[in-house]
């Protein structure tokens, strides 16, 4: 079951220091504080966006690293089923590389 994510707002915290710049002859300069919307899971786990893969890099990563390492950890009958299913998934993802954000 996919996990649902939410957008949360970071930044734009208002802090009252009790200072009154107009009473001290100055102006209220404020702070350069911008609110940013982020995905809660990304922020919580401090995830970072990966650079975009081109087709060759994607195949190298998925086939040569991910599938090879994962298949080695599976039982033989599960590994065959995994290989069959992952081929279709890899083909599908290769067609959508421009639309993915990793």
C-alpha positions as CSV (number, residue, x, y, z in Angstrom):
1,X,0.0,0.0,0.0
2,X,1.5,3.3,-1.0
3,X,2.3,5.8,1.7
4,X,0.6,9.1,1.4
5,X,2.6,12.3,1.8
6,X,1.7,15.8,2.7
7,X,3.2,19.2,1.9
8,X,4.4,21.1,4.9
9,X,5.6,24.7,5.2
10,X,9.1,25.3,6.5
11,X,10.4,28.7,7.4
12,X,8.5,32.0,7.9
13,X,8.7,31.7,11.7
14,X,7.7,34.9,13.5
15,X,9.8,35.6,16.5
16,X,9.1,38.5,18.9
17,X,12.4,39.5,20.5
18,X,10.8,42.3,22.5
19,X,13.0,44.9,20.8
20,X,11.4,48.1,19.5
21,X,13.6,49.5,16.8
22,X,11.5,52.7,16.4
23,X,12.1,53.6,20.0
24,X,15.8,53.3,19.4
25,X,15.8,55.5,16.3
26,X,16.1,52.7,13.8
27,X,13.8,51.1,11.3
28,X,12.4,47.6,11.5
29,X,14.6,45.9,8.9
30,X,12.9,42.6,9.3
31,X,14.4,39.4,8.2
32,X,14.7,37.7,4.8
33,X,12.6,34.7,5.8
34,X,10.8,32.8,3.1
35,X,8.4,30.0,3.6
36,X,9.1,26.9,1.6
37,X,6.7,24.0,0.9
38,X,8.3,20.5,1.1
39,X,7.1,16.9,1.2
40,X,7.0,15.8,4.8
41,X,8.7,12.4,4.2
42,X,11.5,14.1,2.3
43,X,12.1,16.6,5.1
44,X,11.8,14.1,7.9
45,X,14.3,11.7,6.5
46,X,16.5,14.5,5.0
47,X,16.4,13.0,1.5
48,X,18.1,14.7,-1.3
49,X,17.1,14.8,-5.0
50,X,19.3,12.8,-7.2
51,X,20.6,14.2,-10.5
52,X,18.5,13.2,-13.5
53,X,19.6,9.8,-15.1
54,X,19.9,9.5,-18.8
55,X,18.9,6.2,-20.3
56,X,22.4,4.7,-20.2
57,X,23.0,5.7,-16.5
58,X,19.6,4.4,-15.5
59,X,20.2,1.0,-17.1
60,X,23.7,0.8,-15.5
61,X,22.3,1.6,-12.1
62,X,19.2,-0.6,-12.2
63,X,20.5,-3.6,-14.1
64,X,24.1,-3.7,-13.0
65,X,23.8,-2.6,-9.4
66,X,20.3,-2.8,-8.0
67,X,18.9,-5.9,-9.7
68,X,22.2,-7.8,-9.4
69,X,22.6,-7.0,-5.7
70,X,18.9,-7.7,-4.9
71,X,18.7,-10.9,-6.9
72,X,21.7,-12.3,-5.0
73,X,19.8,-12.0,-1.7
74,X,16.6,-13.7,-2.9
75,X,15.8,-17.4,-2.8
76,X,16.2,-19.0,-6.3
77,X,12.5,-19.4,-7.0
78,X,11.8,-15.8,-5.9
79,X,14.8,-14.5,-7.9
80,X,13.3,-15.9,-11.2
81,X,9.9,-14.3,-10.5
82,X,11.6,-11.0,-9.5
83,X,13.7,-11.0,-12.7
84,X,10.6,-11.5,-14.9
85,X,8.7,-8.7,-13.1
86,X,11.6,-6.2,-12.9
87,X,12.1,-6.4,-16.7
88,X,8.6,-5.0,-17.3
89,X,9.1,-2.4,-14.6
90,X,12.4,-1.3,-15.9
91,X,11.1,-1.0,-19.4
92,X,8.1,1.1,-18.1
93,X,10.4,3.4,-16.1
94,X,12.9,3.9,-19.0
95,X,10.0,5.4,-21.0
96,X,9.2,7.9,-18.2
97,X,12.7,9.0,-17.2
98,X,12.0,12.7,-18.1
99,X,9.0,12.7,-15.8
100,X,10.7,11.1,-12.7
101,X,12.0,12.9,-9.7
102,X,14.3,10.7,-7.6
